[in-house]
Every structure is written in structure tokens, then in C-alpha cells.
């Protein structure tokens, strides 16, 4: 367990290959994370033990299959990405798993990515957890920024999530 793993209170195995596994084979301790328990309540252990993850050989991060609700994770990202970003992404994607279970449309094209209700809700949980961990708004903003998001998109998302942006530093 690395220093960051023990700080987070979870263990994340970082030796992924392109294949399908149980979530709990690679992500242990998430059933004890308060925000995850809030998401799935008494079903937490059952949901996480039945959740499948598919490791993809493609570049990218992680997402949820719109077909059956399993997680799709870039093996490269899991193996080499920032551990804190991975942790927050898992929280984010577990919100999408819950949304899928509730029958919500995960990829509603009537909205831009940063305005899509399912994305805003998932980011809200990830940001709440980031704040629980003591991350600064600047670090949270760094976490939110992706290569497909314009500066305007980032500002829109940050505003929706009540993240302060120091415009003088930008």
C-alpha cells in the first residue's frame, strides 16, 4: 500500500491488463467509503461485488457502459494515472452506475457534456469527496480539466459545482 493509498483508506491494484474482472478484484475498500455507502445504501456490498470492470487497451480514462452498466477502464490510465484522480473517477463512475440502475439516460445528447444532469451529479459527488479529503479548489479544478473540455466548459462546470476560480492566475 502506498502512502496515498493509506491516506485514502483504500487499496487500488495497478496492474491492469485488457480483460474483464470483478470490481472488487481491483478496487478494495470502496464499500467502506462513506460517499459510496450513501450512494448504494444497504446494497453497497452487493452492487460492488457484482459490478464488472472491463479493461480497455484504448487511451482514455473510465466510463460506464450504456448497455449493461459495467465499468470500462483504460488499463493505461489505471496503471499510470494519478492515484487521486483515479480514486475520484471511481467515485464519479459509481454515481453513473447508480444512475444506470435507476434507468437514467447517461448520455443525453440534449445537453453539452458539462451541462448534462448525470455528469453534473457525478462530478458533484467527486467534488464532495475531494473536499472531504481536503483538496483545494485549484487541485479540484485540475482534476476536472480534461482535454475535450474548453476553458469555457471548465468555467461552466466549476460554477455549477461552486468551485472558486482564481481568474488572475489563469
N, C-alpha and C positions, 0 to 999 in steps of 0.2 A: 504494500500500500504506500503510495507516495504521500508526501506532506499535504498536497492539495486534496487527495482522496480522503485523508483522515480529517482535514478541515471541513470537507463537505459531509462527512459521515457516511459515505457510500464507497463501494469498490466498483470500478469500471475496468473490465478486461479490455486491453487494447491490442489484440492480436487477431483482428477480423480477417476473414477470407470470404470470397464471394460464395455464399451459401445461405441456407435458412436455418434458424435456430429459435429456441425459446428465448424470450426477452430476459428471463432470469438467469440464463447461462452467461450473459454478458453484462447485465446490469443488476447487481445485488444491492439490497438495502433501500431501494426506492419505495418499497411498501411501508417503510418507516418514516418517509419524508412527509411532514405534516400537510404540505400543499397537495401532494399526491393522494393522501388519505382523504382530504377534503373533496377531491375530485370524484373518487370512486366509493367513498364511504365503506360500508361493510363488505363490498365486493372487491376491495383493493387487491388482496392476495390472489383471489380467483382471476381477476382481469389480467394482472401482471403475469401470473403463471401460465395463462392460456394465450397470452399475446405472442405472436410470432414476429420475428425480425428477419428481413431478407437483406443480406449484404450485397451491395451492388458494386460492380467494378468501375462504374462511371464516376466522374468527378462530381462534386457537389456536397451536400450536407445530409439532411434526412427529411423524410416526409412520411405521410400516411397514404396507403393505397385506398383509392376511392372505390375499389371493387370489394374488398373484404376487411378493410380497416387494419391490416398489418403494417408494421413499420418497415420502411425501406431506408437503409443507411448506407452511405458511401463508406466502403471499407477504408479507403484512403483517409477520409475525414476522421473516422473513429480512431485509426492508428496514429494519425499525425496532427489532428486538430487540437486547438486549445482545450484543455480539460474542463475549464469553467464554461466555455461556450458549449461544449458537448453536453454537460450537465443541464444547462439552461435549455438547450434544444430538446433534450429528452422531456423535460417538464412541458415545453411548448407542444411537442408532438403528442404527449399523453393527453393533453387537452383536446387535440384533434381526434384521438382515439375515442374519447368520451363523446365528442360531437358526432362522430360516425355512429357510435352505438345508439345515440338519440335520433338518428335519421336526418341529421342536418346536412345541407349541401356544403361540402368543404370547399369547392372550387367555383362558387357562384360568380359567373363572368359579368354580372350586372354591376360589379364593384371592381375598383382597382385593387391591387394586392393590399396596399396599406389601409384601405377603407373597408375591406371585406370583413363583415362581422365575426366570422370564425377566426380570422387571423388576428384581429384586434383582441378578441377574448383570449386566444392562446398567448399572445405577447403580454397581455395583462398579467397572466399567471407567471410567466417567466420573469417579468419585471418585478413583480411582488417578491418572488423568490430571490432575485438578485438583490433587492433591497434588504430582505431578511438576512442575507449573507454580508451586508454592509458595503455593497458596491456603490461607488459614486455615480452620479448621473452621467459624467463623462465616460466612465467604463461601461455603463449600461448602453449609452449611445453607440459606443464602439461595438458592443455585442449586436445591436440592432442593425447596423450598417451592413448591407450586402451589395455585391457587385451589380445586381439588377435593380437596385433602388437608387433613384436620383436624389440629389440633395433636397429637392422639394418634397419628395416622397418621405424621406427621413424626417424632415421637419413636421410633416403632417402626422406621421406615426408618433413621433415624440410628443407632439401636442396632445394627441388622443390619449397618451399614456401618462400625461403630466410629468414629463421629463424636462428638466430645465436645460436649456441650451445656451452656452456662453457664445453669443454670436461674435464677440470681439476676438475670440480665439479661432474663428473659422475663416 
